[in-house]
Amino acid sequence: MIATITLNPSLDRTVIVDGLKVNESNRWTSVHHYAGGKGIDVSRAIHEMGGQTIAYGFIGGDEGRTLEVKLDEEGVPFSFTPIEQETRVNFIISDTRASQQTIINAPGPHISKRELGRFLKKLRGIYPSPELMVASGSVPPGVPIDIYYTIVQKAKSYRVRTILDSAGQWLEEGIKAKPYLIKPNIREAEELLKTELPTEEAITKGSS
């Protein structure tokens, strides 16, 4: 089984328009709602391929309940930690005529120390123990910047390998725990290494 962690999940609202006119009134052709977040996307893909998975993270309010309904409809297993504040909503404007997307991300709800403690306690109780844990995405307000370090260390204590997919200070802190694998894109890798990676040779050298 592969467990995933999405600390800052979102209910993604995608608005489809046929030719977006900036500073003008527009009409959408359709609106779609999805359960969003990097870890959730991983669990969705694993489920679609017939694998075993479970998604962990924080969830709150009406938007959070809608997110859970969407995952139920897809058949993706989850075990979220409830929080007082509302799960964030991200907006995606998809222009079919220009083949362009404009994404507006919310920062996310504030997580209290008690809620964080309940989440970490839940991770200790995962059964059966997963073969792999994928920790992905941004971190909501209130969560320490070294949260991925803590998660990787806890997974190691259970002899579970961790893949870390994050950016910035969260990635910098997380890799100190030496996860099994990290998955930065070029921009994130350049930020982490504090140097440009213009060629495949530079990328190979930087990853060594």
C-alpha positions in Angstrom: 0.0 0.0 0.0 1.1 3.6 -0.7 0.0 6.3 1.8 -0.1 9.9 0.7 0.0 13.1 2.7 -1.6 16.3 1.6 -1.2 18.9 4.3 -3.0 21.6 2.4 -5.7 19.9 0.2 -8.1 22.0 -1.8 -11.4 21.9 -3.4 -10.6 23.0 -7.0 -13.2 24.8 -8.9 -12.5 24.9 -12.6 -14.4 27.4 -14.7 -14.5 26.8 -18.4 -14.7 29.8 -20.7 -14.5 30.1 -24.5 -12.2 33.1 -24.9 -11.4 35.0 -21.7 -11.7 38.7 -22.0 -9.7 40.6 -19.3 -11.5 43.5 -17.6 -14.8 42.5 -19.2 -17.8 40.4 -18.2 -17.4 36.7 -19.2 -19.8 33.8 -19.4 -18.6 30.3 -18.4 -19.6 27.3 -20.4 -19.3 24.8 -17.5 -18.0 24.5 -13.9 -16.3 21.4 -12.4 -15.3 20.6 -8.8 -12.4 18.3 -8.0 -10.6 17.2 -4.9 -7.1 18.8 -5.3 -3.7 18.6 -3.8 -0.5 16.8 -4.9 -0.8 13.9 -2.5 -4.5 13.4 -3.4 -3.5 13.4 -7.1 -1.0 10.6 -6.4 -3.7 8.5 -4.5 -6.1 9.1 -7.4 -3.6 7.8 -9.9 -2.7 4.8 -7.8 -6.4 3.9 -7.3 -7.1 4.3 -11.1 -4.2 1.9 -11.8 -5.7 -0.7 -9.4 -3.3 -0.2 -6.5 -3.9 0.2 -2.8 -3.7 3.6 -1.3 -5.0 5.9 1.4 -4.9 9.7 1.5 -4.1 11.6 4.7 -4.2 15.3 5.5 -6.4 18.0 7.1 -10.0 18.7 6.2 -12.6 21.2 7.5 -15.9 22.9 6.9 -18.4 22.5 4.1 -15.8 22.7 1.5 -13.9 19.9 3.2 -17.0 17.7 3.2 -17.5 18.4 -0.5 -13.9 17.3 -1.1 -14.6 14.1 0.8 -17.8 13.5 -1.3 -15.8 13.9 -4.5 -13.2 11.4 -3.3 -15.9 9.0 -2.3 -17.4 9.3 -5.8 -14.0 8.4 -7.3 -13.5 5.5 -4.8 -10.3 7.0 -3.4 -9.8 5.9 0.3 -8.9 8.7 2.8 -8.5 9.3 6.5 -8.3 13.0 7.0 -7.8 14.8 10.3 -10.7 17.3 11.0 -9.9 20.9 11.7 -12.0 23.9 12.7 -11.3 26.2 9.8 -12.5 25.7 6.2 -10.6 23.7 3.6 -9.2 26.1 1.0 -10.8 26.6 -2.4 -8.6 27.1 -5.5 -10.0 28.6 -8.7 -8.9 27.6 -12.2 -10.0 29.6 -15.2 -9.6 27.4 -18.3 -9.8 29.2 -21.6 -10.6 26.6 -24.3 -10.1 29.0 -27.2 -6.6 30.1 -26.1 -5.7 26.8 -24.5 -4.6 28.6 -21.4 -5.3 28.2 -17.7 -5.2 30.9 -14.9 -4.8 29.4 -11.4 -5.6 31.3 -8.2 -4.5 29.4 -5.1 -5.7 30.1 -1.6 -3.1 30.0 1.3 -5.1 27.5 3.3 -6.6 27.2 6.8 -4.7 27.8 10.0 -3.8 24.5 11.7 -3.7 24.6 15.5 -1.1 22.7 17.6 -3.9 20.3 18.8 -5.0 19.6 15.3 -1.4 19.0 14.2 -0.9 16.7 17.2 -4.0 14.6 16.2 -2.6 14.3 12.7 0.8 13.1 13.8 -0.9 10.6 16.2 -3.0 9.3 13.3 0.2 8.6 11.2 1.5 6.5 14.1 -1.6 4.4 13.9 -1.5 3.5 10.2 -2.3 -0.2 9.7 -1.3 -2.1 7.8 2.0 -0.2 7.5 2.4 1.2 4.0 5.3 0.2 1.8 5.8 3.8 0.7 4.7 7.2 1.9 4.4 10.2 -0.4 4.4 13.6 1.2 3.5 16.4 -1.2 2.6 20.0 -1.6 2.5 23.2 0.3 2.1 23.6 4.0 -0.9 25.5 5.5 -0.5 28.4 8.1 0.3 27.3 11.6 2.3 24.2 10.6 6.1 24.4 11.4 8.4 24.7 8.5 10.2 21.5 9.6 7.0 19.4 9.3 8.3 17.3 6.5 11.5 16.6 8.5 9.2 15.3 11.3 7.1 13.2 8.9 10.2 11.6 7.2 11.7 10.8 10.5 8.6 9.2 11.8 8.2 7.2 8.6 11.8 6.0 9.0 11.1 4.9 12.6 8.4 2.6 11.1 10.8 1.5 8.4 8.6 3.2 5.7 10.3 4.8 2.7 9.2 8.4 1.9 9.0 10.3 -1.3 9.1 14.1 -0.7 7.6 16.5 -3.3 7.6 20.0 -2.0 9.5 23.3 -2.5 11.2 26.1 -0.8 11.9 26.0 3.0 9.7 23.0 3.4 11.8 21.0 1.0 15.0 22.3 2.5 14.0 21.2 6.0 12.6 17.9 4.8 15.7 16.7 3.0 17.7 17.0 6.2 15.9 13.8 7.3 17.2 12.1 4.1 14.0 10.8 2.5 14.2 7.9 0.0 13.5 10.2 -2.9 12.7 13.9 -3.7 10.9 15.1 -6.8 11.6 18.8 -7.4 11.0 20.4 -10.8 13.7 22.5 -12.4 12.6 25.7 -10.8 12.4 24.1 -7.3 15.8 22.4 -7.8 17.4 25.7 -8.8 15.9 27.3 -5.7 17.2 24.4 -3.5 20.7 24.4 -5.0 20.8 28.2 -5.3 22.2 27.9 -8.9 20.8 27.8 -12.4 20.4 24.4 -14.2 20.3 25.3 -17.9 21.4 21.9 -19.3 20.9 18.2 -18.7 24.6 18.1 -17.7 24.0 20.7 -15.0 21.0 18.9 -13.7 22.9 15.6 -13.5 25.8 17.3 -11.7 23.4 19.1 -9.3 21.6 15.9 -8.4 24.8 14.0 -7.5 
